[in-house]
Amino acid sequence: MSAYQIIGEGRPGRWLVTCDHASNRVPDWVSGGDLGIGAEDMGRHIAYDVGAAGLATALGEGLDSPVILSDFSRLVIDPNRGEDDPTLVMKLYDGTIIPANRHIDATGVGERLDRLHRPYHAALGQLAARRPDVVILAIHSFTPCLKGRAPRPWHVGVLYSHLDERLSRALISRLHQEPDLCIGDNEPYSGHLPGDAIDRHALQPGRLNTLVELRNDLITTPEAQAEWAARLVPVLQDALARVDG
C-alpha cells in the first residue's frame, strides 16, 4: 500500500496543497497494524490531523491544484519532521504512551523511513518541482485544548518561518478582514521547525509558502470542510495576489 495519495495531479493551478497528517492508518507490517493504544486515542489529534484531509482535498479542487495526502499515522512516523528530529517517532504524546514505539531501535525507525517517510517526501518533491512558481499550502488542524492546558481561542492559525513570511503575512492581513474569526499569528505554535516539510520543500528551494491550521472541532464533517474550503479559497487567492503585486 502506498505511503501517500495524490489527487488532481494534472491540475494546472500554481498551488500545491499538502496534508502531512492526513491519515491515522497503521500499516500491517508495523506491530501488526496496532500501536497498542485504543480506538479513542487513534481518533484524536495525536494520531492524525482531524478533518485536515477533507479540507485539503476541497481546497485543491477550489484552487484547481494538486493535493498530496500522507497515508500513515503521524504516530508511526511523522512526515512533518526531519529524519534526525527526536520527535520523528513519538513515544509519548499529549498524555498517551505509544507502546509500539517505546523500544523501537534504529532498524525499526529505518524501515519506517524507507517505506513511508521517504516515499512521501519524494512524491511531494516531484509535485513541487512541476513548475517554477509553485506555492506550497500546508494544511493541518489543531485540537481545541491539550490536556491540562488552557483552551485555544483561534479559529485559524497561520504558521510561518522568519526565513520567509511573505505569503503568511499577507494571508493574516487578509484574514483579519473576516470579522467573525480569531486568527492565530504563528499560533498555536511557531511555524519554524528545521527539517520539517515546509523547510525542506519550500524554504530551502525558495518557494512561496504558508501553513494553515484549522481548529479541528470546526471541520469534523465533510460539509464543514467544504464550507471552510469555499471560504478560504478566495482569501488565499487574494493573499497571493498581494504578494505578486
ZIGIDA-V934321 format. One record per helix or strand of 3 or more residues. SS is the DSSP state (h for helix, s for strand). FROM is the first residue (numbers start at 1). LEN is the number of residues. Records with the same first field share a line. If there is no record, write none. Layout:
SS = FROM-LEN / FROM-LEN
//
This chain:
s = 4-4 / 15-5 / 66-5 / 135-8 / 156-4 / 183-3 / 209-7
h = 31-3 / 39-4 / 52-11 / 99-3 / 106-23 / 166-10 / 197-7 / 216-3 / 222-23
//
